[in-house]
Amino acid sequence: MTIRRRLTLSFLLVLVLFGLNLVVFFRSNERRMETVEELRRASVRQVLISSIREDLSSMQKQVTLLSQLPREGARGGEGDIADFNQRLARIGSDIARLREMSDSPARRQVEAFEKAFRELSTSWRVFYENFGVRESKAIEELVLRAEPASRKVLEVLLPGIQRDETKRVADASTNFYNVAALTARITILIFLVSAIVAVGVAWWTSRYLGRGLRELREGAALIGSGQFGARCIPMQNRDELGDVTRAFNDMSERLDTAHTQLMHANQELERRHEELRQARDAAEGANRAKSRFLAQMSHELRTPMNAIIGYSEMLSEEAGDVGQKGFIPDLQKINAAGRHLLGLINDILDLSKIEAGKMDLYLETFDVAALVEDVATTIQALVGKNSNTLEVHCAPDAGTMHADLTKVRQCLFNLLSNASKFTSQGTITLEAGRGKEDDRDCVIFRVSDTGIGMTQEQIERVFESFTQADAAITSKYGGTGLGLTITKRFCEMMGGSVTAESEAGQRTTFTIRLPDRIGEVKSETKAAVAGPVAVAARTVLVIDDDPVVRELMQNFLGKEGYQVVLAASGEEGLRLAKEARPDAITLDVMMPGMDGWSVLTALKSDKEVMDTPVILLTILDNKSMGYALGASEYLTKPIERERLLAVLRKHRKALPVLLVEDDKPLREILKRTLEKEGCTVVEADNGQMALERVVERRPGLVLLDLMMPQMDGFQFVEELRKRQEWRRIPVVVITAKDLTEEDHRRLSGGVEQIVQKGAQSRQELLRELRELVAAVR
């Protein structure tokens, strides 16, 4: 017999026992409900009898009391008679209900009681109706009929019914408890029998199954301990356990064979694993060496190139200033060659970092239209080199995007540079707009040209590293073939793509699709340290009674970055000079009330503001008096704006700048630029020396390189921020190092701005340095 059949029969037997329990339960419950109903009816009858007795006794007392009252005025009204009749009717209704609820023996008693009650109620009505009217008839009815009838009803029939009903209630209660006890005993007996049978069936089934399963478990435990040759005791049963046992033995035999083969394979695998581990360690060592090499080369290659480019631009300017313009073309060639070489170095280092997995994304939110305008302005000179025309189309809904601004800009530069190189006297188009890509919002850039075009075979190779369309193009146009490769890698890093469409000899279109919000692949530490230096602007107090002059001065100086405070009279000017503490004051002479001479005298007599430079702006030509009263400068109207700006710059306080740079040529270029801006420059070629200079004299600004001997820029920033009094010194990093996420994290909160060497021309770098110096003054 199979296990399934055994279990089915056992289950059916349990179901039969369960059904028997249900039958007994329902039958017992039915019998209990019958006895409960019988007891309930007996209780209700007893309550009715008690109620009838109380009502009859009450009415008997009422009739007896009425018969004892004085005869005059004792008769009740019609209302009393009606109430008396209603009470008799209610008692009659209760007796009828009692009769309906009584069984046959009791019903005869109730019927006799009901008959006697009708006779009594008739006599009481007659008495009540004649009392006080026909006195003799009422007394006769009471004595001869009512009183005997009431004694029969209250003293004979009703007590007999009550005794019998009390006995029936006791019998019903006893019967209820007897039935409940009997049904409980039967239920318990059936349950015990069922439980014994079920336990017996379960014990027999579990014993039968347990024996076979125990043998299988012991065999499995032996195999689990490594004894793959273990066997279970063969079972002769023609059921599932016998099949499982035979299958188990077959499996054990196959496992034993497989284990032997696996041991040989593991020995071979361990040998190869050791070889791979050694190769992996060697590869990781080489990768670390490569990373260190790239970091070092990023600095070592770019630093001298920046010096060459910087000196060539500086010499070009000086050659023009001294009239040696013949040297300028050669210097410009040196500069162009240096920039070209720096671009190649950047491309190779970028590609190496991408392949090594060291390239990070630094995300920020920026305006797409502003990016397109910036790229178009920068690339315009290269586009016009081959007599090309640049057309720019930016959709009004381009909006903003959240991405790596530097990498998006470089992708567009690469595509536009590529189009400019392969197009002559044609049109290059840059388009930007929004679209959908895989149900997500994206920003789409297109760069089209009317150049030489490509075949489909050339398009398939154009994104490969160090590869151009073909060898003939490389020999004719030059280039390394890295620009498009880097563009493709950058787009993929940002979750986008770049594709190419072309017709040979006619046109080429490159399309970049980037998500409008790139996921947080790397932390946005860069945004925390690359913003402009947040320092209050310089303040100029303008004292002039002419509102037109005041408005012109406010607009002009405001555009130049000054904070302008206006005063319309001499008195107001004196008050604002003390409150605003301006860096300079411009003063008109011809004013009503307190004129300029009086204001100037008052300013130079006040110790709080006497050191503030005062520039007289007037139509009067009386410089000797102005200078005698203490004016710093005397300008006659109309005022030349450039002259006024030069005077304001002249009277600025010299800003002490600490220049920390180990590359001497670059340090010399930066020093000259800062000194031209009126700064006092203190030099240091490493972080340790820079800390000593800070101790000697606190600087107003620190320009810091990162890659230096002894103490590098990171360590310098950490040491500088340890002291409370040095934490407010603004630090601007100028470096050729490609900063990693860890580098940005170390600098976050410690520096105000990061300037990348080689990322800007000398003029752009000088302009940015001027803005930095102006901001902290």
Sequence and secondary structure as in RCSB ss.txt:
>XXXX:A:sequence
MTIRRRLTLSFLLVLVLFGLNLVVFFRSNERRMETVEELRRASVRQVLISSIREDLSSMQKQVTLLSQLPREGAR
GGEGDIADFNQRLARIGSDIARLREMSDSPARRQVEAFEKAFRELSTSWRVFYENFGVRESKAIEELVLRAEPAS
RKVLEVLLPGIQRDETKRVADASTNFYNVAALTARITILIFLVSAIVAVGVAWWTSRYLGRGLRELREGAALIGS
GQFGARCIPMQNRDELGDVTRAFNDMSERLDTAHTQLMHANQELERRHEELRQARDAAEGANRAKSRFLAQMSHE
LRTPMNAIIGYSEMLSEEAGDVGQKGFIPDLQKINAAGRHLLGLINDILDLSKIEAGKMDLYLETFDVAALVEDV
ATTIQALVGKNSNTLEVHCAPDAGTMHADLTKVRQCLFNLLSNASKFTSQGTITLEAGRGKEDDRDCVIFRVSDT
GIGMTQEQIERVFESFTQADAAITSKYGGTGLGLTITKRFCEMMGGSVTAESEAGQRTTFTIRLPDRIGEVKSET
KAAVAGPVAVAARTVLVIDDDPVVRELMQNFLGKEGYQVVLAASGEEGLRLAKEARPDAITLDVMMPGMDGWSVL
TALKSDKEVMDTPVILLTILDNKSMGYALGASEYLTKPIERERLLAVLRKHRKALPVLLVEDDKPLREILKRTLE
KEGCTVVEADNGQMALERVVERRPGLVLLDLMMPQMDGFQFVEELRKRQEWRRIPVVVITAKDLTEEDHRRLSGG
VEQIVQKGAQSRQELLRELRELVAAVR
>XXXX:A:secstr
  HHHHHHHHHHHHHHHHHHHHHHHHHHHHHHHHHHHHHHHHHHHHHHHHHHHHHHHHHHHHHHHHHHS STT  
  HHHHHHHHHHHHHHHHHHHHHHHHS HHHHHHHHHHHHHHHHHHHHHHHHHHHTTTSHHHHHHHIIIIIHHHH
HIIIIIIHHHHHHHHHHHHHHHHHHHHHHHHHHHHHHHHHHHHHHHHHHHHHHHHHHHHHHHHHHHHHHHHHHHT
T TT        SSHHHHHHHHHHHHHHHHHHHHHHHHHHHHHHHHHHHHHHHHHHHHHHHHHHHHHHHHHHHHH
HHHHHHHHHHHHHHHHHHHHHTT GGGHHHHHHHHHHHHHHHHHHHHHHHHHHHHTT      EEEEHHHHHHHH
HHHHHHHHHHTT EEEEEE TT  EEEE HHHHHHHHHHHHHHHHHT SSSEEEEEEEEEEETTEEEEEEEEEE 
SS   HHHHHHTTSTT  S HHHHHHH   S HHHHHHHHHHHTT EEEEEEETTTEEEEEEEEESB   SS  H
HHHHSS       EEEEE S HHHHHHHHHHHHHTT EEEEESSHHHHHHHHHHH  SEEEE S  SSS HHHHH
HHHHH TTTTTS EEEEES   HHHHHHHT SEEEESS  HHHHHHHHHHTS   EEEEE S HHHHHHHHHHHH
HTT EEEEESSHHHHHHHHHHS  SEEEE S  SSS HHHHHHHHTTSGGGTTS EEEEE S   HHHHHHHTTT
 SEEEETTSS HHHHHHHHHHHHHHH 
